Amino acid sequence: MTDAVGPRDVAGGGPAGPSGDPRRRLAAALRPLITLVTATASDDDALAEAADAVEAATAALAARSGGKLARQGPSTEDDAEEFFPTSPIMGALNPLAPPVRVWTVDGAEPGSREVRGEAWFDWAYEGPPTCVHGGVIAETFDEMLGAANMASGNPGMTGSLTVRYRKPTPLRATLRIEARFLRREGRKIHSWAGMYHGDLLTAEAEGLFIEVVPTQFLAIAEGNAENADPNVLAAIRAEAVRVGAASDVHPAADAPDA
């Protein structure tokens, strides 16, 4: 066995260690498989046997699955790691996520909160040889900035993201991430994040986020209604009504109970 499987790719719970949640366990079990498929030299018979086993497991799970898993809105009352549990970056329930480990800390300003993270990107996230893909770095910053804004009480959607790649960011190395809310101007929210290998700043990002009021978010969700969970749409609509959104927002007659 080679060292192609990373130190966090252990079936049972990922970076948080063994977990009693079978969904987290399954996601953690799939991560080393993704690495083995993308990065190891295996003979055709072994690959074919693995494909048969995965296809059988997928069919068995599909036969016992219902509709889309209900997605709960993030809450600042949760730990930072639980802000986006199904995301492709920090989501412990998503096998595509490394996942990045995230927590909140006290900020420099009295009463302020910032976000810190630790990442370890395996071969599946490779861009230039031995380096983390630039697109993966960018989406990591987008997620970390969003979490930092949430932790500070200033949530919003990404308007623009400017990434500066200062040094190549190495694969299979412990990386430290800092993210903080900077300021806001009306609905515009400004934040910054940096990625470090040891003390070396390898990349940094500035984000401009836009506060989205419930009526606007409802319009976005309803525009995607064909692929949306009706219960999620009903919850968004209920929140829009709760905050006195606007005179043209009313509970839908056929909306399911939230």
Secondary structure, DSSP 8 states (H G I E B T S, - for coil): --S-S-TT--TTTGGG---S-HHHHHHHHHHHHHHHHHH----HHHHHHHHHHHHHHHHHHHHT--S--------TTS-GGGSSTT-TTT-TT-TT----EEEEEE-SSTT-EEEEEEE---GGGBSSTTBB-HHHHHHHHHHHHHHHHHHTT---EEEEEEEEE-S--BSSS-EEEEEEEEEEETTEEEEEEEEEETTEEEEEEEEEEE---HHHHHHHHHHTGGGS-HHHHHHHHHHHHHTT--TT----TT----
